[in-house]
């Protein structure tokens, strides 16, 4: 297949607060700010709008979509059949538009009625849920059990600080979930394993030794996935490059955004995993204004070019299509959304990216 560029997003990112009443972040985290204009997952017209927005007007044919268990499961642990039908409708409409879906099952959060993700019984709650919503798998060819285990761990520590003492238990839960999904679905669906890139150089190599337990899972779980997904947001270490995509030219320890690094990232993780099938399932750049937006567009195109130099078979998914809510603890007024911002540049920005996506798809 030729180089494919897609969009990555999560339902927890776009859903209205009323859709999240059974989620662990409900009324606990700033991520719920500014949701008045969000998608109502209970409304099919809103779901149709979501499909149009996330595909940039049906110009994108590959979507990485993160499912939302807390929307479908009630606080009593029962599946709400009507809400499940809404998710099935969304997946069906994507399929009817000829859009391929990579479905992520857990994206940082989960239902409030489940035990903590640091509890040894957490996989039982996850498996029970999946056993009751298996209809979703008939609409997809690719499944990823957990988005960024490393950041899932750290974000859940913000919600439950005691979790910092349960890293070993958390990693075992990730492994149990990955093994279960692979054993259940490997015959019908391509199973992915997702990592947040901690590729580093110079001093970053020393600092990232603390994160090695997460990277070790790539090898440990090798027999339980067909495809390795990499979420890449820069290289750890001193930024020694001539241009800095974060807006400062000072020498400092940061995630240095240099598109050329993506080649080293892919080779490094390919060697570590032994997997030939690799996807860049998230990459992007935070922007606060239209000038930074132009930098972001340039960065995204450059990173696509460097991926293509390695192989025309490596898809790249951009995070994300629109900034409907504040992105975690980022300041209001900016975000990762490529389609629109607070300066009403929606039409112009979307046209830029539509042309970009057409060029590489």
Secondary structure, DSSP 8 states (H G I E B T S, - for coil): ----EEEEEEHHHHB-GGG-TTBTTTTTSGGGSS-TTSB-TT-HHHHHHHHHHHTTTTT--EEEEE--HHHHB-TTS-B-HHHHHHHHHHHHHHHHTT-EEEEEEESS--BTTS--TTSTTHHHHHHHHHHT-GGGGGG-SEEEEES-HHHHHHHHHHH-GGGGG-HHHHHHHHHHHHHHHHHHHTTTSEEEEEEE---B-THHHHHGGGGHHHHHHHHHTGGG-SEEEEEE--EEEE--SS--TTS--S--EEEE--TTHHHHHHHHHHHHH--S-EEEEEE---BSSHHHHHHHHHHHHHHHHHHHHH-TT--EEEE-S---S--TT--TT-BS-SS--TTS-HHHHHHHHHHHHHHH-
